[in-house]
Amino acid sequence: MITYNPKDWFRLIFQFHKSDTFRILLPTMLVLGLFTASLVYLEINNHVHLKSSTVFHQILGFVLSMLLVFRINTAYERWWEGRKLWGSLINNSRSLMTKLHAYLGKAHIGDLHYLRQLLIAFPYTLRNHLRGDFSHNGIPPIDGLDKERFAATHNKPFFIHRLLVDRVQSIRESGRLSEQQLFLINNEIFSLIDITGACERIKNSPIPFSYSLFLKKIIFVYIITMPIAFSLEYRYWAVPAVMVIFYAFASLELVSEEVEEPFGMDSNDLPTDELADKINRDLTSIF
């Protein structure tokens, strides 16, 4: 995720990075500008006779604007829900480790150390799982972990969660944890798997294909007919006008496509690496 100063207007306006929509759309903008300039030239030299359809474009532009507003709001809601889920993961991990430390104490440092390893490893496995990475990349070590079974497991966050539940249950059966204490940590323990399921829902439920396809078709029809509508009235000024309008509408669609799936490695995706590292630092500092 890109960090920036939102008050630094001029720097943001003139700054371009590798995922900037201007870089992506520039070739298409140039082709569209050349097409518009060609129509203007043919119209000026009486090779073709075009009729203005600005009223049609005003109506279609209004409809398209409403569709894009809904599109980008829906995409941002998915991004923000993902951020809230990872915020809950941070808070619940802190709370659970704090309670375990208070209930078990230094007399059971071995159990605390193992549980902390599981809680630290969980966000890294969740990060990889949401990215479709089934390797051990970046996952901190866990004492006594069956690496072959872990490597063969498709849902590694669920595997880590099961180890956590098994160890807590073992501690409870040995009498080192009371029923009341188990009840007090139960919500935090099972919130981890709830967060995993909610993140999987976001990842595996993209915007319906028919809606996305329809929006792209509307943008295409609007953009491809703009030169015909504007060349008669604005002449060569239609070239930059068409390019700017195309850039505005197409950029909104591209940004929406990027942020609607917030768990990848694009520039505007959630900083899951940093969030997992934050959990690691916070839990390590407890004892």
N, C-alpha and C positions, 0 to 999 in steps of 0.2 A: 504494500500500500504506500502511496506517495504522501509524504508529509510536506506541508506548505503553510505559508502565512496568508490567510485569506484577505488580509488588508493590503497586501502588496499588489495593487491592481496592475501597474505598468509592467512589472516583471512577469506576472501571470499571462498578460495579454500577448507579450512577445516571446514567451518561452515555449519551446516545442520539445516534447519528449517522444520516445519511440512509439508509444501507444496513442499519441495525440490523433484525434480524428482528422485533423487537417492533413497530416502526412498520409493517412490511409486513403482519404478521399481526393487528394490532389490530382492523380491521373484522371479520374472520372470527371472532376471539375474542368480540367483542361480540355478534354474531349467535348464536354457539354458546351464550353465557351466557344470552341472552334465550330461546333454545329450551329450555335446561335449566330456567330459572326457570318457564317456562310449563308444562312437564311436572310440576314439583314442585307448582305451584299446582293443577293438575287432579287430581293424586293426593291432595293434602291435602283437597280438597273433594269427593272421591269421584266425580269425573267420569270418571276412568279408573282402571283397576286394573292396575298394573305388577308384574312379577315380577323379582326380582333375579337377575342372571346374572354375579355377580362372578367365579365360577370360570372361566367362559368367557373373561372379560376378563383374568384372570390368565394363562391359557395363551396367549391371543393376544398379550398384552403382552410375554410372554417371547420369543415367536417374533419379534415386531416389533422388540424390542430387539436381538436377534442380527442381524437384517437391517440395522438402522441402524448397528450397530457395523461390520459389513463394508462398508457403504456409505461411511461417513465415513473409514474407514481407506483404502479404495481411492482416494477423492478426494484425501486428503492425500498419499498416495504419488505421485500424479500431480503435485501441487503441488511436493513436495520434489524429485522427479526433475527438474522444470523448473528449480528453483533450483540444483541441482547442475550441470546443463548450462550455465547461464549463469555459474556459478562457474568451470567449465572454460574457457569462452570468455574470461573475464577473464585467467586464468592463462596460457593458451596464447597470447593476444595479447601479453601482456607478454614471455613467453619468446621468441616469434618476433621481436619488435621488438628485443629485447636482442641476440639472436644476429645479426640482420641488421646492427645497428649495429657489433657487434664484427668481423664478417667483412668488411664493405664499407668501414667507416671513413669519415672526413670527406672522403676523396678522391672519393667517389661520393655526395656529399650530395644530388644531384638524384634519384638512384634511391631513396635512403633517404626523402626527403621524399615521393615519390610512393607508395612502399609504405606509409608511415605514414598517408597520406591514405586509402588503401584499407582498412587495418586499422581506422582510426577510423570510417570510414563503414559498415563491415560490421555492427556490432551495431545501428546505427540502421535499416539496411535490413531486418535480421532482425526487429527489433521491429515495424516497419510491416507486414512480410510476415505475421507471426503474428497481427496484428490485422486483416488483410484490407484494409490501407490501401496502395493501389498508387500513391500520389502521392509527391512529393519531400519531404513534410513532415518537417522536422527533420534531414534528411540533410546532413552537412557537404559542402562543395564538393570536387570532385576535378579536378585539372588535366587538361585534354584529354579529358574525358569526353564521349562522344557522347550528348548529352541526349535526342535523339529515339529512339535505340535503347534507351537506358536506360528511358525512359518507356514504351516499347512492350513491355518485358520483363515477363513475369508473375512470374518468380522472380528478384527483384533481388539477394538474397544470393548466388545462384549466379552471376549476372552479375558481381558484384564479385569473387567468388572466382576466376572465370576470368581476369579482368584481373590479379589477383595472381599466379596461376600463370604466365600468359604473360610478365609482367615478370620473374619469377624465372628462368624458362627462358631469356629473352633475356640476362639477366645471366650465367647459366651458360655460354651459348654464346659470349659475348664473353670468357670466361676470367676474369672478375672474381670468380667463385665456383667453388670446387673441387668435385669429385665428393663428397668426404668432407663438406664443409660443406653441400652440398645434401642429403645423406643425413641430416645432423643436424637440419635444419629441416623435413624432409619430413613428419614426424608432426604438427608444429604446423600446417603449411599445410593438410593434408587433414583435420585434426580439425575445422576450421571447417565443412566441408561435412557431416561426421558429426554435429556438434552441430545443424546446421540440420535434417537429416533426423530426428533424434530429437525435436526440438521439433515438427516437423510431424506426427510420429506421435502425440504427445500431443494436439495440437490436433484432428487429423482422426479420432481414434478415441475417441469418447465412450463412456460407459457404455452397454451394449446397451439398446436401446429397450424390449424386453420386460421386462427386469429393473427398469428405472426405472418403467415403467407398473405392474407388479405391486406394487411397493413403495408407490406412491401409492394404489393401490386398497386395500391392506391398512390404510394409515393412515386412509383415508376411512372404511372399515367400522368400524375400532376407535373412531374419534372420534365418528361419528354415532350409535353405539349406546351410548356411555358415559353420556349423560344418562339413558337407560332403566335402566341398571345401577345408577347411583349415586343417582338421585333418591329412590327408595324408602327407602334406608338413611340417607342423609345429609341429606335434605331440602334446604333452601336452601344448606347448606354445599357441596352438589354443584356449585353455580354456579362458585365460584372454583376448585374442584378440577378440574373439567372444562376450564376455561380454561387453567389452569397446565399440565395434562398435554398438552393440544393444543399449547400454545406450545413445550413441550420437544421433542415428537416432530417437529412441523412445522419447527421451527428447525433441527434436525439435517439434515433433508432439504434445506432452503434453503441452508444453509452448504455442504453437500456439492456442490450444483449450482454454487455460486459458485467454489469452489476447485478443482473438477475440471478447469476450463479456465483455467489460471493466467496466460495471456498477454494478457488483455484489459485493461480499464481500470476494473474494479470495485475496491472499497475493499480487498478481501483478495487481489487478484491480485499477481503478482510486480512489484517496482519496476523494470521493465525500462528506464524512462527514466533512473533514477538509476544503474543498472548500466552503461548505455551511456555516460553522462556520466563515470563512473569510469574506463572504458577510455580515453576521450578525454583525461582529465587525466593518466592514467598514461603513455600513449604520448607525449603532448606534452612531458612532463617529461624524457624520455630524452635528447633533444638539441635 
